[in-house]
Amino acid sequence: MNARINPGLPGTLSAVLLAACATAQAADVGESVTNALGRDSEVTLHLRSYYFDRLNPGDAQSVAWALGGWAGYKTGWIADALQFGVVGYTSQRLWGPEDKGGTGLLAPPQQPYSALGEAYVSLKLWEQVATGGRFMVNQPEINPHDIRMTPITYQGGLVSGQVGGLSYYGAYLNGTKQRTSEKFVNFVEAANIDSSTSEPLWLLTVAGEPLKGVGLRASSYYVPNVLSSTFGDVQWLTPLGGGDRLRLSAQAMYQTSVGDNLLQGKAFNTYTMGVRAEYMPGAAVLTLAYQQTGRGSNYNTPYAGWAGYPSMIVKDFNLAGMQAWLLAASYDFSGMGAPGFALNGGIAHGSNVINPSTQAAQPDWTEYDLTADYRFNAASWPEWARPFWLRGRAAYVDMGANGVINDYRIILNYEWVLK
């Protein structure tokens, strides 16, 4: 007698299989979320103590001592597609007379500040990443410029990734949190323009390595009615034998007013271009660079740090008409029995400066810089102490008839990362 098959059995089996698959998939997703929030996440605590003392022309002093830094949390990639992050920043006054502000460590006159500088979500698809919210931007002319207590951060959306051997970075930014601010502002207000106009910033960067050791970058940003600025550079790194290396670089930047000319109240355009050679014998780096800026305007950097070669501790050598030379040297003493200790010194001289409005000659500038770094990374230090990094900086700026600047800084960093 033939066995009879229950006609409802295939449907029942299918339902059981689908339920099992759904349960397994849900378990996989649940495990991915759990791992991303825990095992694969990253917690960062960066503490910074900063003492700043500058004597400006006319014996006007800016001095303060601050303590702060940032704390952040970043998830791992959920299902290799989704990531979240948040970072809070703060700077608190340890000492600083209110009549001696202007250090950039604290909000004017000498006030502490705290802000949620980063809060973002990222989506990854085919290794291309889209991010929205508040985040860090690190491109040639739009960057964190982290030279005081906390970096500059930005708000908006970005996409980045690689296509055909080229890396790209595109962003629409509708706000920026300036260094000592607790809020995000638009890019008209960020440029200290007295106007009710609100404008965003558009940014695009493309970079690649067409030949081994040769790197190319092109980057441009645009703020309607304010400014258009474009950057390009090329670098070539080659070994010389015996462990020595040589890196040759060249850069060019061009910017112009746009629309209603809100930045200067009139139309302008200018450029800056430079060349640099870096010879690296062993643990030393010897640098020689030349930079020239157009006579139409000082080169404008309203949103971040300048990308030019002679960007010193105090001054950026990018005034209208300026022809600047930089001579610098650094040495890492780790190979001489002093692991973690390094020195860096530089001299920049700028001449042929003019007032771009009157074309009148202006005084030359000369800046002398010295930086000493000590990182507690030697094996003799206990593991808990190794994230410490102590930096001392000194600068002297001679501006001729405009006087001199004496600048001294002591910075202590400690970064603890839990992964």
Secondary structure, DSSP 8 states (H G I E B T S, - for coil): ------TTHHHHHHHHHHHHHHHHHHHHHHHHHHHHHTTT-EEEEEEEEEEEEEEEGGGEEEEEEEEEEEEEEE---BTTTEEEEEEEEEEEEEE--GGG--SSSSBTTTB-EEEEEEEEEEEEETTEEEEEEEE---SSSS-----SSS--EEEEEEEEEEETTEEEEEEEEEEEE-TT-SS-B-TTGGGT---S----EEEEEEEEEEETTEEEEEEEEEETTTEEEEEEEEEEEEEEETTEEEEEEEEEEEEE--TT-TTTSS--EEEEEEEEEEEE-TTEEEEEEEEEE-SSS----SSS---STTB-SS-B---TT-EEEEEEEEEEGGGGT-TTEEEEEEEEEEES-B-TTT--B---EEEEEEEEEEE--STTS-GGGTTEEEEEEEEEEE-GGG-EEEEEEEEEEEEEEE-
